[in-house]
């Protein structure tokens, strides 16, 4: 016997789904697939929702920053490294990968890491993002980390930084002075982006 999902949907549920899909199509109409990277998104997450609708989270900050304030540095960036500390799902890393020779994406949160890895894989043939699955801090060790379950995966953080809400996991933390060695930093660092929820 073959079952159809629509057979078990109420007329109201079917209408709601149809309207939601049409609204989404209208919102996405006109978006160039070449203008922004491809992303895996997380339903109910504020960063993911903005990526889905506009193609890039914080586009109103990133575009003016690089096309205005930092425009004179753009030639230098092509031979430099960007550090994305607190990479979350990779929005900034993928944006930076088009500007810099290499991006080091630091992210300790296992849930964010899974999405970050997918987003980096989807960005191929871009191959200049290296994911480093740790948080950066002033000590080495494994520490309590709280994953935000309130609609912002990027709001997760280490307990010592004051983040105490959400699902608790243990995540690695490494001293930047120990990790950022000449072997890792094969070129000059041109940009450091820090979004580490108080850490």
Protein Blocks (a to p, Z undefined) as FASTA:
>chain_A
ZZdfklmpcfklmmmmmmmmmmmmmmmgoiafklpccddddehiaklmmmmmnopahklm
mmmmmmmmmmmmmmmmmmcccddehjlnommmmmmmmmmmbdcdddfblklmmmmmmmmm
mmpcbfkbccddbdddfbecdddddddfehpaklgccfklopagdjddddddddfklmmc
fklmmcccfbdcddeehZZ
